[in-house]
Amino acid sequence: MSVHKNQTFPRRLRFAFAGLAAAWRAERSFRLQLIALAVVFLALLVLRVEPLWWAVVIVTSAAVIGAELLNTALEHLADHLHPQVHPQIRIVKDCAAAAVLVVAGGAVGVAIALVLHLVQRL
């Protein structure tokens, strides 16, 4: 049985925060995405964007960060299980990276829609 199963909520929360910390230390793209998210939130505050836009940006941002975390986890697991270069492992890692790209593309679409909305407000 896994050490992570049937633990108290505070303990499981510590595991999750440990995962965030590990991703922060190991992944430059994760750090950049979190910094970009902070900038976006600051812009939303300054521009006084409607609550619906906040919700859309938060959900989209959570999807990007979540996809990046899953990609990081999968890459670390694949590298641990098969440290040598292998064509099948490469496909797995490339598909995980593509998933992040797709979700990030959706976030860019949301950003474009938000900019268009703000321009129409002027």
C-alpha positions as CSV (number, residue, x, y, z in Angstrom):
1,M,0.0,0.0,0.0
2,S,1.2,3.5,-0.8
3,V,2.5,5.7,2.0
4,H,0.3,8.5,0.5
5,K,-3.0,6.6,0.8
6,N,-5.4,7.1,3.8
7,Q,-3.4,9.9,5.3
8,T,-5.0,12.9,7.0
9,F,-5.9,15.9,4.9
10,P,-3.2,18.1,6.4
11,R,-0.6,15.5,5.6
12,R,-1.8,15.0,2.0
13,L,-1.7,18.8,1.7
14,R,1.9,18.7,2.7
15,F,2.6,16.2,0.0
16,A,1.0,18.5,-2.6
17,F,3.0,21.5,-1.4
18,A,6.1,19.3,-1.6
19,G,5.2,18.6,-5.2
20,L,4.8,22.3,-5.9
21,A,8.2,23.0,-4.3
22,A,9.9,20.2,-6.3
23,A,8.4,21.6,-9.6
24,W,9.5,25.1,-8.6
25,R,13.1,23.9,-8.0
26,A,13.3,21.6,-11.1
27,E,11.3,23.2,-13.8
28,R,12.2,26.6,-15.3
29,S,9.0,26.7,-17.4
30,F,6.9,26.1,-14.2
31,R,8.6,29.1,-12.5
32,L,8.0,31.3,-15.6
33,Q,4.4,30.3,-15.7
34,L,3.8,31.1,-12.1
35,I,5.6,34.5,-12.6
36,A,3.4,35.2,-15.6
37,L,0.4,34.3,-13.6
38,A,1.3,36.8,-10.9
39,V,1.7,39.5,-13.6
40,V,-1.7,38.6,-15.2
41,F,-3.4,38.8,-11.8
42,L,-1.8,42.2,-11.2
43,A,-3.0,43.3,-14.6
44,L,-6.5,42.1,-13.8
45,L,-6.5,44.1,-10.5
46,V,-5.2,47.3,-12.2
47,L,-7.6,47.0,-15.1
48,R,-10.6,46.2,-12.8
49,V,-11.7,43.4,-15.0
50,E,-15.2,41.9,-14.4
51,P,-15.5,38.8,-12.1
52,L,-16.4,36.5,-15.0
53,W,-13.0,37.3,-16.6
54,W,-11.3,36.5,-13.3
55,A,-13.0,33.2,-13.3
56,V,-12.1,32.4,-16.8
57,V,-8.4,33.4,-16.2
58,I,-8.2,31.4,-13.0
59,V,-9.6,28.2,-14.5
60,T,-7.4,28.6,-17.6
61,S,-4.4,29.3,-15.5
62,A,-5.1,26.3,-13.2
63,A,-5.3,24.1,-16.3
64,V,-1.9,25.3,-17.5
65,I,-0.2,24.9,-14.2
66,G,-1.9,21.5,-13.7
67,A,-0.8,20.3,-17.1
68,E,2.8,21.5,-16.4
69,L,2.8,19.6,-13.1
70,L,1.5,16.4,-14.7
71,N,4.1,16.8,-17.5
72,T,6.9,17.2,-14.9
73,A,5.7,14.2,-12.9
74,L,5.5,12.0,-16.0
75,E,9.0,13.1,-17.2
76,H,10.5,12.4,-13.8
77,L,8.9,9.0,-13.6
78,A,9.9,8.1,-17.2
79,D,13.5,9.2,-16.5
80,H,13.6,7.2,-13.3
81,L,12.2,4.0,-14.9
82,H,14.2,4.3,-18.1
83,P,17.1,6.7,-17.9
84,Q,18.4,5.8,-21.3
85,V,17.0,7.4,-24.4
86,H,14.2,5.2,-25.8
87,P,11.9,5.9,-28.7
88,Q,8.7,4.9,-26.8
89,I,9.7,7.0,-23.7
90,R,10.4,9.9,-26.1
91,I,6.8,9.6,-27.5
92,V,5.4,9.6,-23.9
93,K,7.4,12.7,-23.0
94,D,6.6,14.5,-26.2
95,C,2.9,13.8,-25.9
96,A,3.0,15.2,-22.3
97,A,4.8,18.3,-23.5
98,A,2.2,18.6,-26.3
99,A,-0.6,18.5,-23.7
100,V,1.0,21.5,-22.0
101,L,1.3,23.3,-25.3
102,V,-2.3,22.7,-26.2
103,V,-3.6,24.0,-22.8
104,A,-1.2,27.0,-23.0
105,G,-2.6,27.7,-26.5
106,G,-6.0,27.8,-25.0
107,A,-4.7,30.3,-22.4
108,V,-3.4,32.5,-25.1
109,G,-6.8,32.4,-26.7
110,V,-8.4,33.5,-23.5
111,A,-5.8,36.3,-23.2
112,I,-6.6,37.5,-26.8
113,A,-10.4,37.4,-26.0
114,L,-9.7,39.4,-22.8
115,V,-7.6,42.0,-24.7
116,L,-10.4,42.4,-27.3
117,H,-13.0,42.8,-24.6
118,L,-10.8,45.5,-22.9
119,V,-10.3,47.3,-26.2
120,Q,-14.1,47.4,-26.8
121,R,-14.6,48.9,-23.3
122,L,-12.6,51.9,-24.2
